[in-house]
Amino acid sequence: MKTKKSLLCALAMMGATLSLSVQATIVEFKTSLGTFEVNLFDETTPETVANFLKYVEAESYHNSVIHRLEPDFVIQGGGFSYTGQLPLKAIAALPAVKNEPKWSNRRGTIAMAKIGGLPDSATNQWFFNIKDNHTGATGLDAQNGGFTVFGQVSAQGLEILDEIAKLKRFNMGGAATSIPLRNYTTADANVGKVVTDDNFVMVESVTVVDARPDTAAGLSPIANTTPPAPGEGSDSGSSSGSVNWLVLLLLPLALLRRKWAKAAF
């Protein structure tokens, strides 16, 4: 009887822990350029947030790298980690999550990256919108079924993202053809200077700091009112000729070597 009671207590505690995790709404990004918070929309994009938190709880994003910068557009990460040596290591991906394009891709939001022509293909990679990206030739609200916005960056976070956006980009091959580097120059690349964590924009950790389920109540995200582009409303659709800027870059980084470190622009 005592054993059964103990088991029930353990299960109850486990359930409470899982519930706490699922409802977590604020996470802290600790980066090499500063620390900031992101408020997650767990009540309106529940599957996307639950998916993101699985990686957070597994510490998958610890010591990961911002591997892509597109100026006046996006900053992308979540796909690769740095373990002290090259090549970068691909972060193991969980099964893809259902698309939830409820909110608009505006400046200061975080959204999921995915494979072109496959709306329900987001796994571990995410991106920050560093400008309003909802309309136009690269409009993300309609492209590929719409990109799922699942959180909002703090004011301090916007300042840090703007600093990242100022960095020079380099072509290191594979998925890092537009990678921002710190304290690194074209001259460094020309002489083959080794790239280390002092040069990468590191995401040292992503952790839950507030698990209350209603912390997004005071935020005012803008609804995505743009219909998907023709043929892009489901996984069976094609890209219909649109420019898929936010496809997941799944190419291995096995060829990532210092001789590839050439200035991209």
C-alpha positions as CSV (number, residue, x, y, z in Angstrom):
1,M,0.0,0.0,0.0
2,K,2.8,2.3,0.9
3,T,4.6,1.5,-2.3
4,K,1.5,2.3,-4.3
5,K,1.0,5.6,-2.5
6,S,4.6,6.6,-3.1
7,L,4.2,5.8,-6.8
8,L,1.1,8.0,-7.0
9,C,2.9,10.8,-5.3
10,A,5.8,10.5,-7.7
11,L,3.5,10.5,-10.7
12,A,1.7,13.6,-9.3
13,M,5.0,15.4,-9.0
14,M,6.0,14.4,-12.5
15,G,2.6,15.7,-13.8
16,A,3.1,19.0,-12.0
17,T,6.6,19.3,-13.5
18,L,5.3,18.6,-17.0
19,S,2.5,21.0,-16.6
20,L,4.9,23.7,-15.4
21,S,7.0,23.1,-18.5
22,V,4.2,23.2,-21.0
23,Q,2.9,26.5,-19.6
24,A,6.2,28.3,-19.4
25,T,5.9,31.6,-21.2
26,I,9.1,33.5,-20.6
27,V,12.5,32.2,-21.6
28,E,15.9,33.9,-21.2
29,F,18.5,33.9,-24.0
30,K,22.0,34.3,-22.7
31,T,24.2,35.3,-25.6
32,S,27.8,36.5,-26.1
33,L,26.4,40.0,-26.8
34,G,24.0,40.1,-23.8
35,T,21.0,38.5,-22.1
36,F,17.4,39.1,-23.0
37,E,14.0,37.6,-22.5
38,V,11.4,36.3,-25.0
39,N,7.7,36.0,-24.0
40,L,6.2,32.9,-25.6
41,F,2.6,32.7,-26.8
42,D,1.9,29.4,-25.3
43,E,-1.9,29.9,-25.1
44,T,-2.3,30.8,-28.8
45,T,0.5,28.8,-30.5
46,P,0.6,25.8,-28.0
47,E,2.1,23.2,-30.2
48,T,4.9,25.4,-31.4
49,V,5.7,26.5,-27.9
50,A,5.6,23.0,-26.5
51,N,7.9,21.9,-29.3
52,F,10.4,24.8,-28.6
53,L,10.3,24.0,-24.9
54,K,11.3,20.4,-25.5
55,Y,14.6,21.6,-26.9
56,V,14.9,24.1,-24.0
57,E,14.4,21.4,-21.4
58,A,16.9,19.2,-23.1
59,E,19.4,22.1,-23.2
60,S,19.7,21.5,-26.9
61,Y,20.3,25.3,-27.5
62,H,23.1,25.5,-24.9
63,N,26.3,26.7,-26.7
64,S,24.5,27.0,-30.0
65,V,25.5,29.4,-32.7
66,I,23.7,32.1,-34.7
67,H,24.5,30.7,-38.1
68,R,22.6,33.1,-40.4
69,L,22.2,36.8,-40.7
70,E,20.2,38.5,-43.4
71,P,20.4,42.3,-42.9
72,D,17.1,44.1,-42.6
73,F,15.4,40.7,-42.5
74,V,16.2,37.9,-40.0
75,I,18.7,36.4,-37.6
76,Q,18.5,32.6,-37.5
77,G,19.7,30.0,-35.0
78,G,18.8,26.8,-33.2
79,G,20.4,24.4,-35.8
80,F,24.1,24.1,-34.8
81,S,26.2,24.1,-31.7
82,Y,29.9,24.7,-31.1
83,T,31.7,22.2,-28.8
84,G,35.1,23.8,-28.9
85,Q,36.2,22.7,-32.3
86,L,35.1,22.7,-35.9
87,P,33.0,21.6,-37.7
88,L,29.9,22.9,-36.0
89,K,27.6,20.1,-34.7
90,A,24.1,19.8,-36.0
91,I,21.5,19.9,-33.2
92,A,19.4,16.7,-33.2
93,A,15.9,17.5,-34.5
94,L,12.6,16.1,-33.1
95,P,9.6,15.3,-35.3
96,A,8.2,18.3,-37.1
97,V,5.5,20.4,-35.6
98,K,2.2,21.6,-37.0
99,N,2.2,25.1,-38.5
100,E,0.3,27.7,-36.4
101,P,0.5,31.0,-38.4
102,K,-1.8,33.0,-36.2
103,W,0.5,36.0,-35.6
104,S,2.2,38.4,-38.1
105,N,6.0,38.4,-38.7
106,R,6.7,41.8,-37.3
107,R,9.9,43.3,-35.9
108,G,10.8,41.8,-32.5
109,T,9.1,38.5,-32.9
110,I,10.5,35.0,-33.0
111,A,9.2,32.4,-35.5
112,M,10.0,28.9,-36.7
113,A,12.1,28.2,-39.8
114,K,11.1,25.4,-42.0
115,I,11.6,23.6,-45.3
116,G,10.4,25.4,-48.5
117,G,7.1,24.1,-49.7
118,L,6.4,22.2,-46.5
119,P,4.3,24.3,-44.1
120,D,4.3,21.7,-41.3
121,S,8.1,21.1,-41.3
122,A,9.4,23.2,-38.4
123,T,11.7,21.4,-36.0
124,N,14.5,23.1,-34.0
125,Q,15.5,26.1,-36.0
126,W,14.0,29.6,-35.3
127,F,14.6,33.1,-36.4
128,F,14.1,36.6,-35.1
129,N,12.4,39.2,-37.3
130,I,14.6,42.3,-37.2
131,K,12.1,44.3,-39.3
132,D,8.5,44.0,-40.3
133,N,8.5,41.0,-42.7
134,H,4.8,40.4,-43.2
135,T,4.3,41.6,-46.7
136,G,6.2,42.2,-50.0
137,A,8.4,39.9,-52.1
138,T,9.7,38.2,-49.0
139,G,6.5,38.4,-47.0
140,L,6.5,35.7,-44.4
141,D,2.8,35.8,-43.3
142,A,1.7,34.1,-46.5
143,Q,4.8,32.3,-47.8
144,N,5.0,28.6,-47.3
145,G,1.6,28.6,-45.5
146,G,2.8,31.4,-43.2
147,F,5.7,31.3,-40.8
148,T,4.6,30.6,-37.2
149,V,5.4,33.5,-34.8
150,F,5.4,32.1,-31.3
151,G,6.9,34.8,-29.1
152,Q,7.9,38.4,-28.6
153,V,11.4,39.8,-27.8
154,S,11.9,42.2,-24.9
155,A,13.1,45.8,-25.6
156,Q,16.6,44.9,-24.4
157,G,16.5,41.9,-26.7
158,L,15.8,44.2,-29.7
159,E,18.8,46.2,-28.9
160,I,21.0,43.1,-28.8
161,L,19.5,41.8,-32.1
162,D,20.3,45.2,-33.7
163,E,23.9,44.8,-32.5
164,I,24.1,41.3,-34.1
165,A,22.7,42.7,-37.3
166,K,25.6,45.1,-37.6
167,L,28.2,42.4,-37.6
168,K,30.1,41.4,-40.8
169,R,29.0,38.2,-42.4
170,F,31.2,35.4,-43.8
171,N,30.8,32.4,-46.0
172,M,31.9,29.3,-44.2
173,G,30.1,26.9,-46.5
174,G,27.3,24.4,-45.8
175,A,24.6,26.1,-43.8
176,A,26.9,29.0,-42.8
177,T,27.1,30.9,-46.0
178,S,25.9,34.1,-44.2
179,I,27.2,33.7,-40.7
180,P,27.9,36.7,-38.5
181,L,31.2,36.8,-36.7
182,R,32.6,39.0,-34.0
183,N,36.2,40.3,-33.8
184,Y,36.9,38.8,-37.2
185,T,37.9,40.6,-40.4
186,T,38.4,39.8,-44.1
187,A,42.1,40.0,-43.4
188,D,41.7,37.3,-40.7
189,A,39.9,35.1,-43.2
190,N,42.6,35.7,-45.8
191,V,45.3,34.4,-43.5
192,G,43.2,31.5,-42.3
193,K,42.7,32.6,-38.7
194,V,40.9,29.9,-36.8
195,V,37.3,30.8,-35.8
196,T,36.4,30.1,-32.2
197,D,33.7,30.9,-29.7
198,D,35.3,34.4,-29.4
199,N,34.1,35.0,-32.9
200,F,30.8,33.2,-33.1
201,V,27.6,34.8,-31.8
202,M,27.0,32.2,-29.2
203,V,23.7,31.4,-27.6
204,E,25.2,30.2,-24.3
205,S,21.8,29.0,-22.9
206,V,18.1,29.3,-23.3
207,T,16.2,28.7,-20.0
208,V,12.7,29.2,-18.5
209,V,12.5,32.1,-16.1
210,D,8.8,32.5,-15.7
211,A,6.3,29.7,-15.9
212,R,3.1,31.6,-15.4
213,P,0.6,30.8,-18.2
214,D,-0.7,34.4,-18.5
215,T,2.4,36.5,-18.8
216,A,1.6,37.2,-22.5
217,A,-1.7,38.9,-21.5
218,G,-0.2,42.4,-21.7
219,L,1.4,41.9,-25.1
220,S,-0.2,43.0,-28.3
221,P,1.0,40.8,-31.2
222,I,-0.6,41.6,-34.6
223,A,-2.8,39.0,-36.1
224,N,-1.7,37.4,-39.4
225,T,-4.5,38.3,-41.8
226,T,-2.7,37.5,-45.0
227,P,-3.9,34.3,-46.7
228,P,-1.3,31.7,-47.8
229,A,0.1,32.1,-51.3
230,P,-1.5,29.9,-53.9
231,G,-0.5,26.3,-53.5
232,E,1.1,26.9,-50.1
233,G,-1.7,26.2,-47.7
234,S,-0.6,22.6,-47.0
235,D,2.3,20.2,-47.2
236,S,1.0,19.0,-50.5
237,G,1.5,22.5,-52.0
238,S,4.5,23.8,-53.9
239,S,6.5,27.0,-53.4
240,S,4.7,28.4,-56.5
241,G,7.7,30.3,-57.5
242,S,7.9,32.4,-54.3
243,V,11.3,33.2,-52.8
244,N,11.7,30.8,-49.8
245,W,14.1,32.9,-47.7
246,L,13.6,31.0,-44.5
247,V,14.1,27.4,-45.6
248,L,15.9,25.2,-43.1
249,L,19.5,24.9,-44.1
250,L,20.0,21.2,-43.6
251,L,23.3,20.9,-45.4
252,P,26.0,19.3,-43.2
253,L,28.8,21.5,-42.0
254,A,31.4,18.8,-42.5
255,L,33.3,21.1,-44.9
256,L,33.3,23.9,-42.4
257,R,37.0,24.7,-42.2
258,R,39.0,27.9,-41.7
259,K,39.9,28.1,-45.4
260,W,36.2,28.5,-46.2
261,A,36.0,31.6,-44.1
262,K,35.6,34.2,-46.8
263,A,33.7,37.5,-46.6
264,A,30.2,37.0,-47.8
265,F,29.6,40.6,-48.7
